[in-house]
Amino acid sequence: MLLCGPSGVGKSDLALRLIDRGATLISDDYTRLVEVEGRLFARAPDRIAGMMEVRGIGLIEVPHADNIAVSLAVELCGSVERMPAEAMTQSIAGVQIPCLKLAAFEASAPIKVELALKALGLS
């Protein structure tokens, strides 16, 4: 999944909680995205591969993966609709990706990401 949103919205915080639940880091802070045969792939720039900024601690080394297909975009924002009217998608590099809006700092945010992945048949 690709966590999207402005600085300070909770991308790294949510990523850290997802990693604690078994996810693997692709990239923190900046992600290279490329379309290959209609699919979107993500990787970290070489200079930050395997590094993650943890607020209050600094940069830490984290196991990471490279060139991973992106199957879900998670748009992080302050508030979300209780019952979204329809499934959303987002075009990234010309590829339509299912999109989920979440408030990153909610305690249930990692579980909601996992439920969305499961609903898409990705977990």
C-alpha positions, 0 to 999 in steps of 0.5 A: 500500500502507498500511504499518502498525505501532507507532512505531519498527517501521520504517514510514518506513525501509521507505517510504524504501527503497520510494521509492528503488525507484520508489514514491511517497509518499502520507503519512508519520506519519498517513494519512487513510483513506476508503471510497468505493463499497467501495474504500479511499482514502488521502491525507495531511492537508494540513499534512504532505502531501509531507513525510517524517521521515527519522531522523537528517536531519529533515523533507524534502520528497518528491514525493507522490500524493493520494487513492490506492486502498489495495490492500495492507496491510503489517503491520510486526512484529519477526518473521514466520512462515516459511510463513504458513498462508493468505492474510490480509486486514484490515478497514479502514474496512469494506473487506477488504484483503489483508494481508502481515506483514513485518519492516521492517528486513530487507534484502529487505523492499522486494522482498517488498512488490513481490513481494506486489503482483505476486502480487496483479496490482498491479505 
